[in-house]
Amino acid sequence: MRLDAARVALRPRSPWEAMELGLALVRRHARDVWRPWALATLPLFAAFNALAWSLDAMWLATLAMWWLLPLFDRIPLLVLSRAVFGPAPPAREVLAAQMRLGARGTPARLAWARFSPWRWIVMPVELLEGVAGDVLRERRRVVADGIQGHAFLLAMAGISFAGALLLSLLLLVLLFVPAQLLPESARAMWSLLVDTPTRASMLGINLALWLALSAIEPFMVGAGFGLYLARRARIEAWDIELALRRMRARLAAAAGAPLQALALALALALGLLAMPSAPVAAQAARQLQEQREHLRLLPPKSQQPGERPAAQGDTLREVFGDAALRDDPAFRQAVRRAHEDPLLDRSRTVYQWEPRNPRKAERRDLPPWLQVVGRLVAVVAESGLWILLGLLALVLALTARHWWPWMQRLQAAARPPPETTTAPVAEPVRLPDDLVAEARRQWREGRPRRALALLYRGSVEAMAERIGVALVPGATEAQCLRASRRLPEEADRSAFARVVRVWQQAAYAGRMPGDGEFEDLLGELARRFGWAT
């Protein structure tokens, strides 16, 4: 894989952007993807349906085509993987490559991993990286780490789109039915598809399913391949590697042959220095192995060579003396008293049911799988209340956004109402009698914001008085503009819209008008709203 030959930007991407990249690759190479797909799947579709027709079991063809989807997914994956680093391969080469890949990873994807929602992101690891065993399992874990949720959403979206497309294809027939015959046609179609399906109707369903899966599945593979590329670019720092390669090319072009010769000599010197490390490592490994063999041949610490293991009598003699080896009444009495001590007594009484006829109660051992099922049922029955408690806690956690606000409202209703305090309401500030003179005075004294606020308040009150409405306290500029549409004259509406626009620019953007613009606005408002008199 040559990173410098890539036709897309190999950089870390968000999972959503990575999936969009994969979808764009499928759209760009649509002909190269769907041509080998059709050449590979159409003969199998015909063969499966012909066999199912002869067996009068058309559902077998449906199941077979759906179950073999992971095998068909290798076709768009191979096309996209080649198209990222070069030209897209032709259909004949793609089909021949399927034979060369063999059964790599296919048995698992057709068996226990068939229902895995992450198969679109781990399939490139199995088919493109050429690893196996523990390395393959570790690579799958590393690549899928962090994007399992997005892969699961991708699987759910693909299933939804395929189902919607299948239903649309089946209902397409009803579009050509006249409206007066639609109820009878719908009932007949339901009978053919569900109640008593015929082989011809099942063949139509199989064809619609093949079309739906053929339209959606390559996009699923492309989105998974995009997630795979983004994940590898992030964990392997492909963008940094490409930047270093470009830097190396620029330095090599600038330095020329002398620098290359120096780099070659340095590499040879480092190789000569690293050569003795292999014999030294081998010698150390041999010494370690010899030490292990020597330790394995040594006798235990408590046993010397040629000495027999200690017998039980020697241990008793060491603990109790010679009295433990001869029939001593005092020793037996001491042992009996020790056994009578309730602190040292280990005997207990166990009550259990025994069959009256032991021969009839004998039975053969259950098979292992049935024993496992029995233990599982026992665990569920024993821990049933805890499982219900856990499910209840999970349901409460998932539905907290619905019942928690209701609980808060109940808690707030249970509190005593706060004490009501009364305060006099300040009357609104009245406009000056000579609004034009007051606005000019404020403007000349360097308070343009107050002057414009005075003009805006005067215009709002004049507009409301002229149209005969009472605006709500704290009405916004947009509400005032909507109310001003009821002004009878267009010039009045334009003047009011102008003062609102000038006031908004001054109040929210800090853009004050010039002296000439202010005088022009003041004169226009005075004429329109009668302030000149």
C-alpha positions, 0 to 999 in steps of 0.5 A: 500500500503506497500512501503517497499514491492515495487519491483521497486525503488520508487524515483523521476524520470524525466517524460521520465524515468518514462514513460520508467519504465511503458513500462518496467513493461508492457514488464515484465508482458506481459503475465499477461497483455494481457491474461485478456485483450484478455479474456475481449475484444474478446467476446465483439469484437465478439458480437459487430461485430455480431450485426453490421453485422445483422444491416449492419452497421459495423462502429458501431462495430468499434466505440464501440470498440474504445469508450470503450477503457477507460473501457478496460484500467482498466485491465492493470492498475490493473495488473501493480499496483499489480505487483509493490507491489507483484506478478502479479494477475492471469487472473481470479482475474483481471476479478473479480476485474473489477466487484468489481470496478464497474463504478468508474470513468467510466461514466466520461471517457466515456463521457466528458473526453473521448478525454482527453489526460491526462486520462492515468495519472488521471485514477490511482487516480480514481481507486487506491486511492479510493477518491471522490468528491472535494478530487478526483478533487484536487488529479487529479489536484495535480498529473497532475500538471507539467506533462500535456505536457508529457502526451499530447506527450504520447497520440500523440505518442500512436495515431501515433503508433496505426495508423501506425500499423493499416495501416501496417496490412491493407497493409500486404495483398499486400505483397503476391500479385505478382508484375505484379498484384500489381496495379490492387490489390491495386485498388481493395483493395481501392475500398473494403476499401473506395469506396464500402466497404463490410461487410467482408472487414469492419470485416477485418478492425475491426479485424486489429483495434482491434489488433492495439489497443490491442498492443498499449493501454497497453503500454499507460496505463503502461507509464501513470502509470509510470508517476503517480508513479513518481509524487507521489514519488516526492510530497509524498517523498517516497524515504525519507520515505523508508530511515526513515523506514530502519533507524528505523528498524536498530535502533530497531534492535540495541536497542532491547526491552528497547528502544521499551518500552520507545517509547511506554511509550512516545507515551502513555504520549503524547496521555494523554496530547492530550486528553483534546484538544478535549473538549476544541475545542468543547467548543470554537466552541460552544462559537463561535456559541453562539456569532454568534447567538447573533449577528444575533439577534441584531437590526441594529446600527441605529435602537433601539429595539421597534423603527420603521424604519425611513420613507422617510419623516423623511429623507426629513425633515432632509435634506430640512427641513419643506419646503419639506413636504408642498406645498412651491413655493420656494421649487418647483422653486429650484427643477426646477432650479436644474433640468434645470442645464445641469450638473445635467440633466440626460435626453437624446434622444434615437432614435430607430427603431420601427415596423409599425405593432407591432403585426406582430413583436411579436415573441417567445423567443429563446431557451437558447442554441440558445441564447448562440450561438447567443451571441457567434457569436456576440462576434466573429463578434465584436472581429473578427479583434482582433482575427485575430490580435492575430492569426497573432501575434501567427503565426509570433511568431511560424515562427520567426526562419524562417523570423527573420534571413531573416530580419536581412540579409536585415538590414545588406544589407541596412547598408553602407559597412565598409571602406576597410583597407589594411594591408601587409600580413606577409610572413610565417616563413621559415624553418631553413636550418639545421632543425635537428640541430635546433630541437635538440637545441630547445629540449636541451634548454628546449623548447620541444613544439617548437622543436616538432612544428618545426618537424611537420611543416617540415614534412608537407612541405616535404609531400606536396612537395613530392606529389605535392599539395598545402595545404590550409593555416591553414590546420588541422592535419586531412586534412594533414593526408588525403593528406599524403595517396598519398605518394607512400611508406608505410614507408613515410606514417607511419613516417608522421602519427607518427609525427602527433600523437606525435604533437597532444599529445604534443599540446592538451594533454601536453604529451611530448615524452622522450629524446630517443623517440624524437631522434628516431622520429627525426632520422626516419623523417630525413631519410624519408624526406631527412633532413640528407643530 
